[in-house]
């Protein structure tokens, strides 16, 4: 009896210790569960805050892109307004220049009409031959005005028509009195001795012939100068025609440049519209992503809840395993006790009957323990099956979570790539626009410089024309002075009552004519120098026009090269646009696939919970 009680007490004491250890482990596991739940909650909160921060950053980037786009549009509008103002100013300048050219052409035509009338008058004058007529004691030129000679005047020939023969005859007579002394003050008129009174008429006629010859030579010089001026005017007209042709070429080039600028503007507008459409698509995709973000967050929360459930189940499994291990140890102890009792029964043959009753009790207890062992084994098998099922569900959930994470990471990477490509394209577009603006400004500056050079050349040509007009006015003044001199000579012929006064007047006229001849020669030399300068300037203008033509040809080549570059850039941008369309299609496909995957996950999760 004492042995049996000791065995029972030994069997009962470890049970109490096991119960105390199980209560301590339960407290420790509850603490661990609370710590793990707090850690998971903090992780969920941090993930949600990160997602919210990323969405805010994306929205900020989109707003920055929109602001940059609006700023670029404002800059473009301002540049378009400035270009329109410049075009208006250029048109006004062109109209003013055209009006000035028309006025100058009208003035030039008036001057040509005047010159033609003057040349006709001169030709009519050339056709008439001056004749000196004598009638008794009266003398006249061409029979217009008659003047009476003094009574002491010797008779003169009736008609002096052939001046050359008369001058030859006077030259023969002049050889007879070349040896006489001449007065220094009257060097232009030959000094004859006073003793020879019959030859005074010859001397006077000789002086008159000299004056007429000088006048004829002066008229010839004037005609030559007029012819040279007419030739210069023709050259100037030719240069003006060339300038007009060059202006036409400039206008055609400016129209081409305008057409090219219009084409560029249209291309830029098309690119801007494409950019707007891409931005709209990006905004639509961002909205879709924002719409899908809460669903993804809900699914992540469900996944976190399932993870927490899995952790709870794993903790329960651990507790069950610890209980099973304790039961196994107790079974081992019981087996040891049974073996010791068998040995005692074998050794104690004397107490067999008494021990049989105890053995029956022990057998019943052992049966109960066996039944408990079987139940425990069945429970262990059930727990093992449950753990396997939980492991399978955990593996499936992990696979699904990994797939979702990979899809989210791929979407984030694709969005990052698209954003980087868009930023690169925007930077390339901005740099290209800046280059186009710089090139357009350089072209406009060159055109303005060329127009300024043309205006300077026009002003210089106007100055030369003014100088030519001044010279023409001088020639007209000379013609008027010659006419006045003719009138004065007529008056002197009318007033030949006093021969001495006529001689003094003739001497004065000869002196003045000689001085005027000198002045005319000097003016002629000056005019020739001016004409040479004008010819040099005309040559310089022709050279400058040729250089401008070369510059315009080079600009046309540059424009053609730029047009080709723009076409290449447009083709490249079109290819990039096609790539963007493909990327957008892939994004649409991904967004179309996302809800189906999320619905599949929602269908799978209840099954796992039921298991």
Backbone torsions as a table, in degrees:
resi	resn	phi	psi	omega
1	UNK	NA	-42.1	179.5
2	UNK	-64.7	-38.1	179.2
3	UNK	-66.3	-40.5	-179.5
4	UNK	-65.7	-40.4	179.5
5	UNK	-65.1	-41.1	178.7
6	UNK	-61.1	-41.3	178.8
7	UNK	-63.4	-40.8	179.1
8	UNK	-65.5	-42.6	179.6
9	UNK	-63.3	-40.8	177.5
10	UNK	-63.3	-31.3	178.8
11	UNK	-76.1	-32.0	-176.4
12	UNK	-78.3	-37.0	-174.5
13	UNK	-60.8	-48.6	178.3
14	UNK	-60.0	-31.2	176.9
15	UNK	-58.2	-43.7	-179.7
16	UNK	-63.6	-42.2	179.0
17	UNK	-63.2	-40.3	178.8
18	UNK	-62.1	-40.1	179.7
19	UNK	-65.2	-39.0	178.0
20	UNK	-64.7	-41.8	178.7
21	UNK	-64.9	-35.6	179.7
22	UNK	-66.6	-38.1	177.5
23	UNK	-64.6	-40.0	178.8
24	UNK	-65.2	-41.3	178.1
25	UNK	-65.6	-36.0	178.3
26	UNK	-63.6	-41.5	177.3
27	UNK	-63.1	-43.0	-179.7
28	UNK	-63.8	-41.2	179.3
29	UNK	-66.9	-37.6	177.8
30	UNK	-64.2	-38.8	177.4
31	UNK	-63.6	-44.1	178.6
32	UNK	-61.0	-40.9	178.6
33	UNK	-61.3	-43.1	179.6
34	UNK	-63.7	-40.8	179.1
35	UNK	-64.9	-44.5	-179.9
36	UNK	-64.0	-41.3	178.8
37	UNK	-63.2	-40.7	177.7
38	UNK	-64.0	-41.4	179.0
39	UNK	-63.4	-41.9	179.0
40	UNK	-66.7	-39.0	177.9
41	UNK	-62.9	-41.5	178.3
42	UNK	-64.6	-39.5	177.2
43	UNK	-63.1	-41.8	178.2
44	UNK	-62.3	-43.4	-179.6
45	UNK	-63.3	-42.6	179.6
46	UNK	-64.6	-39.7	178.0
47	UNK	-63.6	-44.0	179.2
48	UNK	-63.2	-40.6	178.4
49	UNK	-65.1	-39.0	177.5
50	UNK	-63.3	-43.1	178.3
51	UNK	-63.1	-42.6	178.9
52	UNK	-63.6	-40.4	178.2
53	UNK	-64.9	-40.7	177.8
54	UNK	-62.9	-43.3	178.2
55	UNK	-62.4	-40.1	177.0
56	UNK	-64.0	-41.7	177.7
57	UNK	-62.0	-41.7	177.8
58	UNK	-63.0	-42.6	177.5
59	UNK	-63.0	-39.6	178.4
60	UNK	-63.8	-42.3	178.1
61	UNK	-62.2	-42.0	177.9
62	UNK	-62.7	-41.8	177.2
63	UNK	-63.5	-39.3	176.4
64	UNK	-63.1	-41.4	177.8
65	UNK	-62.1	-43.8	178.6
66	UNK	-62.7	-41.2	178.4
67	UNK	-63.8	-42.2	178.1
68	UNK	-63.1	-40.5	178.9
69	UNK	-63.4	-42.9	178.5
70	UNK	-64.4	-39.6	177.4
71	UNK	-63.0	-42.4	177.9
72	UNK	-62.3	-40.0	177.5
73	UNK	-63.6	-41.4	177.1
74	UNK	-61.9	-43.6	178.9
75	UNK	-61.8	-41.5	179.0
76	UNK	-63.5	-41.9	178.7
77	UNK	-62.3	-43.5	178.3
78	UNK	-62.1	-41.7	178.6
79	UNK	-65.2	-39.3	177.8
80	UNK	-63.3	-41.2	177.1
81	UNK	-63.3	-41.8	177.6
82	UNK	-63.2	-41.4	177.8
83	UNK	-64.2	-39.2	178.7
84	UNK	-64.3	-41.2	177.9
85	UNK	-63.7	-41.3	178.6
86	UNK	-63.4	-42.2	178.6
87	UNK	-62.1	-40.8	178.4
88	UNK	-62.7	-44.0	178.5
89	UNK	-62.8	-40.9	178.7
90	UNK	-63.9	-40.7	177.9
91	UNK	-64.1	-40.9	177.7
92	UNK	-63.5	-42.9	177.3
93	UNK	-62.5	-41.2	179.3
94	UNK	-63.4	-41.5	178.2
95	UNK	-64.1	-42.1	179.1
96	UNK	-63.7	-42.6	178.1
97	UNK	-63.7	-39.9	178.6
98	UNK	-64.1	-41.8	177.7
99	UNK	-62.8	-41.4	177.4
100	UNK	-63.5	-43.1	178.7
101	UNK	-61.7	-41.1	177.7
102	UNK	-62.8	-42.8	177.1
103	UNK	-61.6	-43.9	179.3
104	UNK	-63.3	-40.2	178.0
105	UNK	-62.7	-41.2	178.0
106	UNK	-62.7	-45.9	178.3
107	UNK	-61.2	-39.6	179.0
108	UNK	-64.7	-40.6	177.5
109	UNK	-64.0	-40.3	176.7
110	UNK	-61.1	-43.2	178.5
111	UNK	-63.3	-39.3	177.5
112	UNK	-63.1	-41.8	177.5
113	UNK	-61.4	-42.8	178.2
114	UNK	-61.6	-44.4	-179.5
115	UNK	-64.7	-40.0	177.8
116	UNK	-61.6	-41.1	178.0
117	UNK	-64.3	-41.4	178.7
118	UNK	-64.4	-42.7	179.5
119	UNK	-64.3	-38.3	176.3
120	UNK	-62.5	-41.7	178.1
121	UNK	-62.5	-43.1	179.8
122	UNK	-64.0	-41.4	177.6
123	UNK	-63.1	-39.7	177.2
124	UNK	-64.0	-35.8	176.9
125	UNK	-67.9	-38.2	179.0
126	UNK	-64.2	-36.7	-178.9
127	UNK	-62.7	-32.7	-178.9
128	UNK	-84.3	133.7	176.9
129	UNK	-99.9	131.9	178.3
130	UNK	-75.1	130.0	179.4
131	UNK	-127.0	133.1	176.3
132	UNK	-97.8	119.1	-178.2
133	UNK	-108.6	144.8	178.3
134	UNK	-127.4	137.2	-178.3
135	UNK	-139.6	92.8	-178.2
136	UNK	67.6	-115.4	179.6
137	UNK	-100.2	14.0	-178.3
138	UNK	-118.0	150.4	-177.9
139	UNK	-133.2	144.8	176.4
140	UNK	-149.9	159.7	174.6
141	UNK	-106.0	118.8	-179.3
142	UNK	60.5	16.6	175.6
143	UNK	72.1	20.0	-177.9
144	UNK	-88.4	-57.2	-179.9
145	UNK	-120.1	136.2	-178.8
146	UNK	-111.4	136.0	176.2
147	UNK	-124.4	142.9	-176.6
148	UNK	-91.1	129.7	178.9
149	UNK	-80.5	156.9	176.4
150	UNK	-67.6	161.7	-175.9
151	UNK	-66.8	-28.1	-178.9
152	UNK	-83.3	-1.4	-178.6
153	UNK	-73.1	135.5	178.1
154	UNK	-73.9	160.8	-179.9
155	UNK	-70.9	149.8	179.2
156	UNK	-117.1	162.1	180.0
157	UNK	-63.9	156.5	-175.4
158	UNK	-68.0	-51.9	-178.2
159	UNK	-133.1	128.6	174.7
160	UNK	-113.0	96.3	-177.7
161	UNK	-103.2	-45.4	-177.4
162	UNK	-91.9	98.1	-175.3
163	UNK	-75.0	-28.6	-178.1
164	UNK	-66.3	-45.0	178.0
165	UNK	-63.5	-39.5	-179.3
166	UNK	-65.0	-39.6	178.8
167	UNK	-67.0	-36.3	176.3
168	UNK	-63.6	-42.5	179.5
169	UNK	-63.6	-39.7	178.6
170	UNK	-67.6	-33.3	177.3
171	UNK	-64.7	-38.0	177.0
172	UNK	-64.8	-43.0	179.9
173	UNK	-67.6	-30.0	-175.8
174	UNK	-69.4	-25.9	-179.8
175	UNK	-66.4	-18.0	-178.7
176	UNK	-76.9	-29.5	-175.9
177	UNK	-122.7	35.6	175.5
178	UNK	-75.5	-20.2	-174.7
179	UNK	-82.9	-5.9	-179.3
180	UNK	-72.2	152.1	179.8
181	UNK	-74.7	139.3	-179.2
182	UNK	-110.6	151.8	177.1
183	UNK	-78.8	138.9	-178.4
184	UNK	-68.6	-34.3	-177.8
185	UNK	-72.6	-30.4	-178.2
186	UNK	-110.6	60.4	-176.6
187	UNK	-77.4	-21.0	-178.4
188	UNK	-78.1	-18.5	-178.3
189	UNK	-115.7	133.7	178.6
190	UNK	-65.1	138.7	-179.9
191	UNK	-95.8	119.4	-177.4
192	UNK	-107.1	153.3	176.3
193	UNK	-68.3	147.6	-177.3
194	UNK	-73.4	-18.6	-177.5
195	UNK	-69.5	-25.6	-177.5
196	UNK	-93.2	87.4	-179.7
197	UNK	-79.5	-31.6	-178.1
198	UNK	-65.5	-25.3	-176.7
199	UNK	-89.1	7.7	180.0
200	UNK	-65.5	-37.4	179.0
201	UNK	-65.0	-38.5	177.5
202	UNK	-63.8	-41.6	179.6
203	UNK	-61.3	-44.2	180.0
204	UNK	-63.7	-43.8	178.5
205	UNK	-63.0	-36.5	177.3
206	UNK	-62.6	-42.9	178.2
207	UNK	-63.0	-43.0	178.7
208	UNK	-61.4	-41.7	179.0
209	UNK	-63.7	-40.2	177.7
210	UNK	-60.6	-44.2	179.0
211	UNK	-62.4	-42.1	179.0
212	UNK	-63.8	-41.2	178.2
213	UNK	-62.5	-41.7	178.1
214	UNK	-62.2	-42.3	178.5
215	UNK	-63.2	-40.5	178.1
216	UNK	-63.3	-43.0	178.0
217	UNK	-61.8	-39.9	177.7
218	UNK	-63.5	-42.0	178.0
219	UNK	-62.3	-41.3	177.5
220	UNK	-62.6	-41.8	177.1
221	UNK	-61.0	-41.1	177.8
222	UNK	-62.7	-42.6	179.0
223	UNK	-62.9	-42.0	177.7
224	UNK	-61.4	-42.6	178.5
225	UNK	-62.9	-39.7	178.8
226	UNK	-64.0	-41.8	178.1
227	UNK	-62.6	-42.5	177.8
228	UNK	-62.5	-40.9	177.6
229	UNK	-62.6	-40.0	178.3
230	UNK	-63.6	-41.4	176.5
231	UNK	-61.7	-42.7	177.4
232	UNK	-61.7	-39.7	178.2
233	UNK	-63.3	-39.8	177.0
234	UNK	-62.5	-43.3	177.4
235	UNK	-60.6	-40.6	179.5
236	UNK	-65.1	-39.5	177.4
237	UNK	-61.8	-42.4	178.6
238	UNK	-62.4	-42.9	177.8
239	UNK	-63.1	-37.5	177.6
240	UNK	-65.5	-39.7	176.9
241	UNK	-61.9	-41.2	177.0
242	UNK	-62.0	-42.2	178.0
243	UNK	-61.2	-40.4	178.0
244	UNK	-63.2	-41.8	177.0
245	UNK	-61.2	-42.6	178.0
246	UNK	-63.0	-39.1	177.1
247	UNK	-64.2	-38.0	176.5
248	UNK	-62.3	-43.4	177.9
249	UNK	-60.3	-42.1	179.3
250	UNK	-62.7	-42.6	179.5
251	UNK	-63.3	-42.6	178.5
252	UNK	-62.4	-41.6	177.8
253	UNK	-64.6	-39.8	178.1
254	UNK	-63.9	-38.8	176.3
255	UNK	-63.5	-40.9	177.0
256	UNK	-61.6	-43.6	179.2
257	UNK	-61.0	-41.6	178.5
258	UNK	-62.3	-43.1	178.4
259	UNK	-61.4	-42.2	178.6
260	UNK	-62.5	-42.0	178.6
261	UNK	-63.4	-39.2	178.4
262	UNK	-63.1	-44.3	178.1
263	UNK	-60.9	-41.8	178.0
264	UNK	-61.6	-43.2	179.0
265	UNK	-61.4	-41.8	178.9
266	UNK	-62.8	-43.3	178.0
267	UNK	-61.7	-42.1	179.9
268	UNK	-63.9	-41.4	178.4
269	UNK	-62.7	-41.4	178.0
270	UNK	-63.0	-41.1	177.8
271	UNK	-64.6	-38.0	178.3
272	UNK	-64.9	-41.6	178.0
273	UNK	-63.5	-41.8	176.4
274	UNK	-61.0	-41.0	179.0
275	UNK	-63.1	-42.3	177.8
276	UNK	-60.0	-44.3	-179.8
277	UNK	-62.5	-40.7	177.8
278	UNK	-64.0	-40.9	177.3
279	UNK	-63.6	-39.9	177.3
280	UNK	-62.1	-42.1	177.6
281	UNK	-62.9	-40.3	177.8
282	UNK	-62.7	-42.6	177.9
283	UNK	-62.9	-39.9	177.7
284	UNK	-62.9	-44.2	178.2
285	UNK	-63.1	-39.6	178.2
286	UNK	-63.8	-40.3	176.7
287	UNK	-61.6	-43.0	178.6
288	UNK	-61.3	-42.1	178.9
289	UNK	-63.1	-42.5	178.0
290	UNK	-63.5	-36.9	177.2
291	UNK	-66.5	-38.0	-178.8
292	UNK	-77.9	-20.1	-177.5
293	UNK	-59.3	-47.3	179.4
294	UNK	-63.5	-35.6	177.7
295	UNK	-63.9	-42.5	177.4
296	UNK	-62.8	-39.9	179.2
297	UNK	-63.8	-41.8	177.7
298	UNK	-61.4	-42.4	179.9
299	UNK	-66.2	-37.2	176.6
300	UNK	-64.8	-37.8	176.4
301	UNK	-63.2	-40.4	177.0
302	UNK	-63.1	-41.1	178.9
303	UNK	-62.8	-40.3	178.8
304	UNK	-64.3	-40.4	178.0
305	UNK	-63.0	-41.7	177.5
306	UNK	-63.8	-38.1	177.0
307	UNK	-62.8	-40.5	177.7
308	UNK	-62.9	-42.4	177.2
309	UNK	-61.2	-40.2	178.3
310	UNK	-63.4	-39.9	178.1
311	UNK	-63.5	-41.3	177.3
312	UNK	-61.1	-45.5	179.5
313	UNK	-63.8	-38.9	178.6
314	UNK	-64.3	-39.0	176.8
315	UNK	-63.4	-41.7	177.1
316	UNK	-61.1	-41.0	178.4
317	UNK	-62.2	-40.1	178.2
318	UNK	-62.2	-43.5	177.5
319	UNK	-61.8	-42.9	178.9
320	UNK	-63.0	-41.0	178.4
321	UNK	-63.2	-40.1	177.4
322	UNK	-63.9	-41.6	176.1
323	UNK	-60.8	-42.0	179.9
324	UNK	-63.2	-40.2	179.0
325	UNK	-64.5	-41.3	176.6
326	UNK	-61.8	-41.8	178.4
327	UNK	-63.6	-38.3	178.6
328	UNK	-64.1	-41.1	177.8
329	UNK	-63.6	-40.8	177.7
330	UNK	-64.3	-37.6	176.3
331	UNK	-62.9	-40.1	177.8
332	UNK	-62.5	-44.2	177.7
333	UNK	-60.7	-41.9	179.6
334	UNK	-64.0	-39.8	178.4
335	UNK	-63.7	-39.6	177.3
336	UNK	-62.9	-41.5	178.6
337	UNK	-64.0	-40.4	179.3
338	UNK	-62.6	-42.0	179.5
339	UNK	-65.0	-39.8	178.5
340	UNK	-65.2	-39.2	178.9
341	UNK	-67.3	-38.1	176.3
342	UNK	-61.3	-40.6	178.4
343	UNK	-64.5	-41.4	178.1
344	UNK	-64.3	-39.5	178.3
345	UNK	-63.8	-39.9	177.4
346	UNK	-66.4	-39.6	-178.8
347	UNK	-73.7	-29.7	-176.5
348	UNK	-106.1	77.1	176.4
349	UNK	-73.0	-19.3	-178.1
350	UNK	-72.5	-35.6	-176.2
351	UNK	-99.9	36.8	-173.8
352	UNK	-68.5	-42.5	-175.3
353	UNK	-65.6	-47.2	179.9
354	UNK	-62.6	-38.0	-178.6
355	UNK	-73.0	-25.4	178.8
356	UNK	-61.1	-43.5	177.5
357	UNK	-60.6	-43.6	178.0
358	UNK	-64.9	-35.7	178.3
359	UNK	-65.3	-37.5	177.4
360	UNK	-61.2	-42.4	178.7
361	UNK	-61.8	-44.3	-179.3
362	UNK	-64.8	-37.9	178.7
363	UNK	-63.5	-42.9	177.2
364	UNK	-60.4	-41.6	177.8
365	UNK	-63.9	-39.3	178.7
366	UNK	-65.6	-37.5	176.7
367	UNK	-61.4	-44.1	177.7
368	UNK	-59.7	-42.1	178.6
369	UNK	-64.2	-39.2	177.4
370	UNK	-62.7	-43.4	177.8
371	UNK	-59.8	-42.4	177.4
372	UNK	-63.2	-38.2	177.5
373	UNK	-62.1	-43.7	178.6
374	UNK	-61.3	-45.3	178.3
375	UNK	-60.3	-42.4	178.5
376	UNK	-63.3	-40.6	177.4
377	UNK	-62.3	-44.0	177.1
378	UNK	-59.8	-42.6	176.7
379	UNK	-61.2	-40.6	179.4
380	UNK	-61.4	-45.0	177.7
381	UNK	-60.4	-41.8	179.1
382	UNK	-63.4	-42.9	178.2
383	UNK	-63.2	-39.2	178.5
384	UNK	-63.1	-44.4	177.4
385	UNK	-60.9	-43.4	178.6
386	UNK	-61.6	-41.6	179.1
387	UNK	-62.9	-40.5	177.2
388	UNK	-62.0	-44.9	178.2
389	UNK	-61.4	-42.1	178.9
390	UNK	-64.3	-38.4	177.7
391	UNK	-64.1	-41.8	178.2
392	UNK	-62.4	-45.6	178.8
393	UNK	-62.7	-37.6	179.2
394	UNK	-64.8	-41.0	178.9
395	UNK	-63.0	-44.7	179.0
396	UNK	-62.0	-43.0	178.9
397	UNK	-63.3	-40.1	178.1
398	UNK	-62.7	-41.4	178.3
399	UNK	-61.2	-45.8	179.1
400	UNK	-62.2	-42.0	-179.9
401	UNK	-63.3	-42.2	178.9
402	UNK	-62.9	-41.0	178.1
403	UNK	-61.7	-45.8	179.9
404	UNK	-62.2	-42.4	179.8
405	UNK	-63.9	-42.2	178.6
406	UNK	-63.4	-42.2	178.6
407	UNK	-63.1	-42.8	178.0
408	UNK	-62.8	-42.2	179.2
409	UNK	-65.1	-40.1	177.8
410	UNK	-63.8	-41.0	177.5
411	UNK	-62.6	-42.6	180.0
412	UNK	-63.4	-42.3	179.1
413	UNK	-63.6	-43.6	179.1
414	UNK	-62.5	-41.1	176.4
415	UNK	-62.0	-40.5	178.5
416	UNK	-63.9	-43.0	178.3
417	UNK	-61.7	-44.9	179.5
418	UNK	-60.8	-43.3	-179.9
419	UNK	-64.5	-41.2	177.8
420	UNK	-64.2	-42.2	177.7
421	UNK	-61.9	-42.4	178.5
422	UNK	-62.2	-42.4	179.1
423	UNK	-64.0	-41.2	177.5
424	UNK	-62.9	-45.3	178.5
425	UNK	-60.9	-40.6	178.8
426	UNK	-64.6	-40.8	178.4
427	UNK	-65.1	-42.6	178.3
428	UNK	-62.8	-42.9	178.7
429	UNK	-62.6	-40.8	-179.6
430	UNK	-65.4	-45.2	178.4
431	UNK	-63.1	-40.1	179.6
432	UNK	-64.7	-39.8	177.8
433	UNK	-64.4	-40.8	177.6
434	UNK	-62.4	-41.1	177.3
435	UNK	-62.5	-44.1	178.6
436	UNK	-60.8	-41.2	178.9
437	UNK	-63.8	-42.5	178.5
438	UNK	-62.9	-42.9	178.9
439	UNK	-64.2	-41.6	177.4
440	UNK	-61.9	-41.0	177.9
441	UNK	-65.0	-41.4	178.0
442	UNK	-62.9	-41.9	178.1
443	UNK	-62.5	-43.4	178.7
444	UNK	-64.3	-38.0	177.6
445	UNK	-64.5	-42.2	178.2
446	UNK	-63.5	-42.1	178.2
447	UNK	-61.9	-41.9	178.3
448	UNK	-64.2	-40.4	178.3
449	UNK	-63.8	-42.9	178.3
450	UNK	-63.0	-40.7	178.6
451	UNK	-66.4	-37.5	176.8
452	UNK	-64.1	-41.0	178.0
453	UNK	-63.6	-40.9	177.4
454	UNK	-63.3	-40.9	177.7
455	UNK	-63.8	-38.7	176.8
456	UNK	-63.8	-41.9	178.0
457	UNK	-64.6	-39.4	177.4
458	UNK	-63.5	-41.5	179.1
459	UNK	-64.0	-40.0	177.6
460	UNK	-64.7	-40.9	177.1
461	UNK	-64.0	-37.8	176.3
462	UNK	-62.6	-39.4	178.4
463	UNK	-63.8	-41.8	177.7
464	UNK	-65.3	-38.2	176.9
465	UNK	-63.9	-38.8	177.0
466	UNK	-63.0	-40.8	177.2
467	UNK	-62.5	-41.6	178.7
468	UNK	-63.0	-40.5	177.4
469	UNK	-63.3	-37.7	177.4
470	UNK	-62.4	-42.9	178.4
471	UNK	-64.3	-37.5	177.1
472	UNK	-64.6	-41.2	176.9
473	UNK	-61.0	-38.5	177.2
474	UNK	-63.2	-43.1	177.6
475	UNK	-60.7	-42.8	177.8
476	UNK	-63.2	-39.1	176.2
477	UNK	-62.5	-39.4	177.1
478	UNK	-63.7	-42.0	177.6
479	UNK	-62.0	-42.2	177.4
480	UNK	-62.4	-41.1	178.8
481	UNK	-63.8	-37.5	177.6
482	UNK	-65.1	-41.5	177.3
483	UNK	-62.3	-41.8	177.0
484	UNK	-61.6	-38.2	178.0
485	UNK	-65.7	-39.2	176.7
486	UNK	-59.8	-43.5	178.4
487	UNK	-62.5	-41.7	179.1
488	UNK	-63.7	-38.3	177.3
489	UNK	-65.2	-39.5	176.0
490	UNK	-60.7	-42.9	177.6
491	UNK	-63.7	-37.7	176.5
492	UNK	-64.7	-38.0	176.9
493	UNK	-66.1	-38.6	176.7
494	UNK	-63.1	-33.3	-175.4
495	UNK	-103.4	47.8	178.0
496	UNK	-89.1	26.0	176.8
497	UNK	-67.1	-27.7	-179.5
498	UNK	-119.8	111.7	-175.7
499	UNK	-70.9	-33.7	-178.8
500	UNK	-67.6	-41.2	176.5
501	UNK	-64.8	-38.1	178.2
502	UNK	-64.1	-40.7	178.7
503	UNK	-62.4	-45.1	177.8
504	UNK	-60.3	-42.2	178.7
505	UNK	-63.6	-39.5	178.5
506	UNK	-65.8	-41.2	176.7
507	UNK	-60.8	-44.7	179.0
508	UNK	-62.8	-41.8	178.6
509	UNK	-63.3	-40.7	179.4
510	UNK	-62.9	-42.8	178.3
511	UNK	-61.9	-47.8	-179.4
512	UNK	-62.9	-38.7	178.7
513	UNK	-65.3	-39.8	177.8
514	UNK	-63.0	-44.4	177.6
515	UNK	-63.8	-40.8	178.1
516	UNK	-66.6	-34.5	175.1
517	UNK	-61.6	-42.6	177.0
518	UNK	-61.4	-45.0	179.7
519	UNK	-61.8	-41.9	179.4
520	UNK	-64.7	-39.5	177.0
521	UNK	-62.2	-45.0	178.0
522	UNK	-61.4	-43.5	177.5
523	UNK	-64.1	-35.1	177.6
524	UNK	-63.2	-45.2	177.1
525	UNK	-60.6	-43.0	178.5
526	UNK	-61.6	-42.6	179.1
527	UNK	-63.3	-40.7	177.5
528	UNK	-62.8	-42.0	176.7
529	UNK	-61.8	-43.0	178.6
530	UNK	-62.1	-40.5	179.7
531	UNK	-64.2	-41.1	177.0
532	UNK	-62.5	-41.4	177.2
533	UNK	-62.1	-41.9	178.2
534	UNK	-62.0	-41.7	178.0
535	UNK	-62.5	-42.1	177.1
536	UNK	-61.5	-41.9	178.4
537	UNK	-65.0	-38.3	178.4
538	UNK	-63.2	-41.5	176.7
539	UNK	-62.8	-42.5	177.8
540	UNK	-61.5	-40.3	177.3
541	UNK	-62.2	-42.7	177.9
542	UNK	-61.9	-41.7	177.9
543	UNK	-63.2	-41.8	178.5
544	UNK	-64.7	-37.3	178.5
545	UNK	-64.8	-41.4	177.1
546	UNK	-62.5	-42.9	178.2
547	UNK	-62.3	-41.0	177.4
548	UNK	-63.8	-38.0	176.2
549	UNK	-61.9	-42.5	176.8
550	UNK	-61.6	-41.3	178.8
551	UNK	-62.2	-41.9	179.8
552	UNK	-65.6	-39.0	176.5
553	UNK	-62.4	-43.9	176.9
554	UNK	-60.7	-39.5	178.4
555	UNK	-65.0	-38.6	176.8
556	UNK	-61.6	-42.0	177.2
557	UNK	-62.4	-44.6	178.3
558	UNK	-60.3	-42.0	178.8
559	UNK	-62.1	-41.4	178.4
560	UNK	-63.0	-43.1	178.1
561	UNK	-62.4	-41.1	178.7
562	UNK	-64.4	-38.4	179.1
563	UNK	-63.0	-42.8	177.1
564	UNK	-62.1	-42.5	177.6
565	UNK	-61.3	-41.7	178.9
566	UNK	-63.9	-40.1	177.8
567	UNK	-63.3	-41.9	177.4
568	UNK	-62.2	-43.4	178.5
569	UNK	-62.7	-38.9	179.5
570	UNK	-64.4	-41.6	177.9
571	UNK	-63.4	-41.3	178.4
572	UNK	-62.9	-42.9	179.2
573	UNK	-65.0	-35.3	177.0
574	UNK	-64.9	-41.2	176.2
575	UNK	-61.7	-42.7	177.8
576	UNK	-62.8	-37.6	178.2
577	UNK	-64.1	-40.2	176.7
578	UNK	-63.1	-40.2	176.5
579	UNK	-61.5	-41.9	177.0
580	UNK	-62.1	-38.6	177.8
581	UNK	-62.7	-42.9	177.7
582	UNK	-61.9	-41.6	179.0
583	UNK	-62.9	-42.3	179.6
584	UNK	-64.6	-37.2	177.8
585	UNK	-64.1	-43.4	177.8
586	UNK	-61.9	-40.4	177.5
587	UNK	-63.3	-40.9	177.3
588	UNK	-61.7	-42.6	178.8
589	UNK	-62.6	-40.5	179.9
590	UNK	-64.6	-43.9	179.2
591	UNK	-66.2	-31.3	176.7
592	UNK	-71.4	-32.0	179.5
593	UNK	-78.6	-25.9	-176.1
594	UNK	-59.4	-50.3	-178.1
595	UNK	-61.9	-34.2	178.6
596	UNK	-64.8	-39.8	179.1
597	UNK	-67.2	-40.7	179.9
598	UNK	-65.6	-37.2	177.8
599	UNK	-67.2	-37.5	176.4
600	UNK	-62.2	-39.0	177.9
601	UNK	-66.2	-38.6	179.1
602	UNK	-66.8	-31.3	176.9
603	UNK	-74.2	-31.7	-177.4
604	UNK	-75.9	-37.1	-173.5
605	UNK	-61.5	-42.4	177.3
606	UNK	-61.7	-34.0	178.3
607	UNK	-63.7	-42.9	179.1
608	UNK	-62.6	-39.8	179.3
609	UNK	-64.6	-39.5	179.7
610	UNK	-65.8	-38.5	176.1
611	UNK	-63.1	NA	NA
